[in-house]
Amino acid sequence: QVQLVESGGGLVQPGGSLRLSCAISGSIFSYNLMGWYRQAPGEQRELVATLISGAIIKYADSVKGRFTISRDIAKNTVYLQMNSLKPEDTAVYYCNAVRSIGTIKNEYWGQGTQVTVSS
């Protein structure tokens, strides 16, 4: 059973930083795509950052220059470093992993971790 376990959320003041971690069961190489999404109250879940085939990185325009996605292969962990946080970054953040083999696609989600940016 595939498990994604997030950690690192919390309460931070505007301008502060947090680092989210997502520990993934199994080899990190088995996933074609790994990323972070977020969902604010009353809003749809949106893509924050994605790492495609370990090489291509995409960010939402709203976080470019402030957030960085990375991975540690030895620890099977994906990170989201969040700097210069703003109140509008407040949301539940979810780790996502996709494994595609031919036409078969399996998508996995973590349980989510709350990030609150407030003074």
C-alpha positions, -999 to 999 in steps of 0.1 A, spaced: 0 0 0 14 34 -10 16 59 17 25 96 16 30 112 50 33 150 52 48 170 80 61 205 87 30 226 87 21 251 113 15 287 122 39 313 109 39 351 107 39 368 73 73 369 58 83 337 76 94 303 63 83 267 66 95 235 51 70 208 43 82 172 40 64 142 23 78 108 31 68 83 4 67 46 7 86 27 -19 113 40 -43 109 76 -53 120 66 -88 88 46 -93 68 78 -95 66 98 -127 54 129 -111 55 143 -75 42 175 -63 24 197 -38 -12 210 -40 -31 232 -16 -67 239 -7 -79 270 11 -114 271 27 -141 274 1 -116 271 -27 -107 243 -51 -75 224 -47 -47 240 -67 -13 230 -79 16 246 -60 47 229 -74 54 197 -93 85 177 -101 82 157 -134 105 127 -139 129 141 -114 140 169 -138 112 193 -148 99 216 -122 68 238 -125 54 263 -100 22 282 -97 27 318 -106 16 329 -71 46 310 -55 74 315 -81 105 329 -65 93 321 -30 87 283 -29 111 255 -39 104 219 -45 131 193 -40 136 157 -33 160 135 -13 163 102 -31 180 84 -2 152 93 21 123 89 -4 112 123 6 99 154 -13 102 188 2 85 222 -2 106 251 11 83 280 15 98 315 21 83 350 23 50 335 33 19 355 28 -16 353 45 -30 341 11 -7 310 14 -29 298 42 -43 264 32 -41 227 37 -11 214 17 -12 180 1 15 158 -12 8 141 -45 25 113 -64 16 97 -98 28 65 -112 21 59 -149 28 27 -167 15 27 -203 -22 37 -201 -25 28 -164 -22 58 -141 -23 56 -103 -25 87 -82 -18 90 -45 -24 117 -19 -12 124 15 -35 133 44 -26 170 42 -9 194 66 -22 228 77 -2 259 70 -15 291 85 1 325 78 -11 351 103 2 378 126 
